[in-house]
Amino acid sequence: MEEKQPSLIHKISKIISDFFNPLTSLFIFFIYMSVREYSFKESLAHFLPILLIVILPVVIWLVWNVKTGRYTNMDVSNRVQRKTLYIFIAVCVIGYMIFNYIKNGYIDFIMLFILILLFSLQISNFFIKSSMHTAFNVFVAALFFALNWKMGILWLGVAALVGITRIILKRHTVKEVFMGAGIAFLVSFIYLYCNIQFQH
């Protein structure tokens, strides 16, 4: 019997979902923030530690676990498998925060809220497998919104599109996507509120 080929919508959904994964979306935001807020030298000093302490180790961890069969796929769609992923990302983020505090003498506000979002998703994972893709893209929209409201609105559209693709690809149910979005909206609201308070 001939294997059924994926539809065009399925193929497009996979491209969108794969590209706008949490790491890529955060990477795009950090590049945007670095270019907008810092000189080239300052950008490197700010972004390189994030790349080396958080982004690269998480990518290596994902690839290694998929290759060794511990994770079914790069999305880590399996609820049980996700536990170790959350822990590893949290360790990397905490590692970066300690490094930044020792080097610069302040707690990185964005990384603190990424950690809060991670812990919230981890708690949610005990009850429902919330969409990490949707949650992180909603939070990235809030990060963009704090710098440029137009970019924030644009990325909120990206987050909605990503949520739809997760349902089309059957990686999450509608409930799981809304749960991820709901958690991220709550964390994002607190982040934006604190951001405004600290600016005044």
C-alpha positions as CSV (number, residue, x, y, z in Angstrom):
1,M,0.0,0.0,0.0
2,E,1.3,3.5,-1.0
3,E,2.2,5.8,1.9
4,K,0.1,8.9,2.0
5,Q,2.1,12.0,1.2
6,P,1.7,15.0,3.6
7,S,-0.5,17.8,2.3
8,L,0.9,21.3,1.3
9,I,-0.6,22.8,4.5
10,H,1.1,20.1,6.5
11,K,4.5,20.8,4.8
12,I,4.1,24.6,5.3
13,S,3.1,24.0,8.9
14,K,6.2,21.9,9.5
15,I,8.5,24.6,8.0
16,I,6.9,27.4,10.2
17,S,6.9,25.2,13.3
18,D,10.5,24.1,12.8
19,F,11.8,27.6,12.1
20,F,10.0,29.4,14.9
21,N,11.0,27.0,17.6
22,P,11.8,28.6,21.0
23,L,15.6,28.7,20.5
24,T,15.3,30.4,17.0
25,S,12.7,32.9,18.2
26,L,14.8,33.9,21.2
27,F,18.0,34.0,19.0
28,I,16.2,36.4,16.6
29,F,15.1,38.6,19.5
30,F,18.6,38.8,21.0
31,I,20.1,39.7,17.6
32,Y,17.4,42.4,17.2
33,M,18.0,43.7,20.7
34,S,21.8,43.7,20.3
35,V,21.6,45.6,17.0
36,R,19.1,48.1,18.4
37,E,20.5,48.7,21.8
38,Y,24.3,48.2,21.6
39,S,27.3,49.0,19.5
40,F,28.9,46.0,17.7
41,K,31.5,45.4,20.5
42,E,28.8,45.7,23.2
43,S,26.6,43.3,21.2
44,L,29.3,40.7,21.1
45,A,30.0,41.1,24.8
46,H,26.2,40.7,25.6
47,F,25.2,38.1,23.1
48,L,28.2,35.7,23.0
49,P,27.8,34.5,26.6
50,I,24.1,33.8,25.9
51,L,25.0,31.9,22.8
52,L,27.8,29.9,24.4
53,I,26.2,29.2,27.8
54,V,22.5,28.8,26.9
55,I,21.7,28.4,23.1
56,L,24.6,26.1,21.9
57,P,24.5,23.7,24.9
58,V,20.7,23.3,24.5
59,V,21.0,22.6,20.8
60,I,23.8,20.1,21.4
61,W,21.7,18.5,24.2
62,L,18.7,18.1,21.9
63,V,20.7,16.7,19.0
64,W,22.6,14.2,21.3
65,N,19.4,13.0,22.9
66,V,17.6,12.6,19.6
67,K,20.6,10.7,18.1
68,T,20.8,8.4,21.2
69,G,17.0,7.8,21.1
70,R,16.3,9.4,24.5
71,Y,14.1,12.0,22.7
72,T,11.7,11.0,19.9
73,N,12.2,14.2,18.0
74,M,13.8,17.7,18.3
75,D,10.4,19.1,19.4
76,V,10.5,16.8,22.4
77,S,6.7,16.3,22.1
78,N,6.7,13.4,24.6
79,R,5.5,14.7,28.0
80,V,7.8,12.3,30.0
81,Q,10.9,13.1,27.9
82,R,10.3,16.9,28.4
83,K,11.2,16.7,32.1
84,T,14.9,16.4,31.5
85,L,14.8,19.1,28.8
86,Y,13.2,21.6,31.2
87,I,15.8,20.8,33.8
88,F,18.7,21.1,31.3
89,I,17.5,24.5,29.9
90,A,16.9,25.8,33.5
91,V,20.5,24.8,34.5
92,C,21.9,26.6,31.4
93,V,19.8,29.7,32.1
94,I,20.8,29.7,35.8
95,G,24.5,29.2,34.7
96,Y,24.3,32.3,32.5
97,M,22.6,34.3,35.2
98,I,25.4,33.5,37.7
99,F,28.0,34.3,35.0
100,N,26.3,37.6,34.2
101,Y,25.9,38.6,37.9
102,I,29.6,37.9,38.6
103,K,30.7,39.7,35.4
104,N,28.3,42.7,35.4
105,G,26.9,42.8,38.9
106,Y,23.2,42.6,38.0
107,I,20.5,40.0,37.4
108,D,19.6,39.6,33.8
109,F,15.9,40.5,33.8
110,I,15.0,38.8,30.6
111,M,16.7,35.5,31.6
112,L,15.0,35.7,35.0
113,F,11.6,35.7,33.3
114,I,12.6,33.0,30.8
115,L,13.4,30.9,34.0
116,I,10.0,31.8,35.5
117,L,8.3,30.7,32.2
118,L,10.3,27.5,32.2
119,F,9.3,26.6,35.7
120,S,5.6,27.5,35.0
121,L,5.7,25.2,31.9
122,Q,7.4,22.4,34.0
123,I,4.6,22.7,36.7
124,S,2.0,22.6,33.9
125,N,3.6,19.6,32.4
126,F,2.6,17.5,35.4
127,F,-1.1,18.1,34.5
128,I,-1.1,19.0,30.7
129,K,1.6,19.1,28.0
130,S,1.5,22.8,27.3
131,S,2.8,24.0,24.0
132,M,6.4,25.2,24.5
133,H,6.6,26.6,21.0
134,T,3.5,28.7,21.5
135,A,4.5,29.8,25.0
136,F,7.9,31.0,24.1
137,N,6.7,32.8,21.0
138,V,4.1,34.7,23.0
139,F,6.8,35.6,25.5
140,V,9.2,36.7,22.7
141,A,6.3,38.9,21.4
142,A,6.3,40.6,24.9
143,L,10.1,41.0,24.7
144,F,9.8,42.7,21.3
145,F,6.8,44.8,22.6
146,A,9.0,46.3,25.3
147,L,11.4,47.6,22.6
148,N,9.0,48.3,19.7
149,W,5.3,47.8,19.9
150,K,4.9,47.2,16.2
151,M,7.4,44.3,16.4
152,G,5.5,43.0,19.4
153,I,2.2,42.9,17.5
154,L,3.9,41.3,14.5
155,W,5.5,38.6,16.7
156,L,2.1,38.0,18.4
157,G,0.9,37.1,14.9
158,V,3.9,34.7,14.6
159,A,2.9,33.1,17.9
160,A,-0.7,32.6,16.8
161,L,0.6,31.0,13.5
162,V,2.9,28.7,15.4
163,G,0.1,27.6,17.7
164,I,-2.0,26.7,14.7
165,T,0.8,24.7,13.1
166,R,1.3,22.7,16.3
167,I,-2.4,21.6,16.1
168,I,-2.1,20.9,12.3
169,L,1.0,18.8,12.9
170,K,-0.8,17.0,15.8
171,R,2.0,17.8,18.2
172,H,-0.5,19.4,20.5
173,T,-4.2,19.6,21.1
174,V,-6.1,23.0,21.0
175,K,-6.2,22.8,24.8
176,E,-2.4,22.3,25.1
177,V,-1.8,25.3,22.7
178,F,-4.2,27.5,24.7
179,M,-2.6,26.4,28.0
180,G,0.9,27.3,26.7
181,A,-0.4,30.7,25.4
182,G,-2.2,31.3,28.7
183,I,0.9,30.7,30.9
184,A,3.0,32.8,28.6
185,F,0.5,35.7,28.6
186,L,0.5,35.7,32.4
187,V,4.3,35.7,32.6
188,S,4.5,38.3,29.8
189,F,2.1,40.6,31.6
190,I,4.2,40.5,34.8
191,Y,7.4,41.0,32.7
192,L,5.9,44.0,30.9
193,Y,4.5,45.5,34.1
194,C,7.9,45.1,35.9
195,N,9.7,46.5,32.8
196,I,7.5,49.7,33.0
197,Q,8.0,50.0,36.7
198,F,11.8,49.7,36.5
199,Q,11.9,52.4,33.7
200,H,10.2,55.0,36.0
